[in-house]
Amino acid sequence: MASPSMALQNSIEKWLRDATTRHPDHVSADGSAVRIYTDVGGAAFLRPDGSLLFEGFDSGPYKELDPRLHTAALVAGARQHPELLELLPHRPHDATTCGTCSGTGYELQHVICGGCGGLGWQPAA
């Protein structure tokens, strides 16, 4: 995952400050990150350094190892904060269009594709 530009780091810090005062439920349990994605299992939070923190609703913080879920969280977060697109990988020249979503990044219109994490492509095998 790419490191955020200084401008994006500043934006994330601002989102975190705003969430802390206006929407405390949008802040990670440790106060270090702002929520960018929520699903039935929990939420993904973004720190100013670009790292992601995952918290389960019943289990608390956990380390998410699947890179597609990291990507999906950023894709979802970019719906509200398009600046996050800078953290997504660039499509390599030899990448293939995702067969699951046919390159759209979404299944069922609003559900981020599980095959590619919302990118619309997959690295060459």
Beta strands, then each sheet from edge to edge (+ up, - down):
strand 1: 34-39
strand 2: 42-46
strand 3: 52-56
strand 4: 60-62
strand 5: 96-97
strand 6: 106-107
strand 7: 111-112
strand 8: 121-122
sheet 1: 1+ 2- 3+ 4-
sheet 2: 5+ 8-
sheet 3: 6+ 7-
end
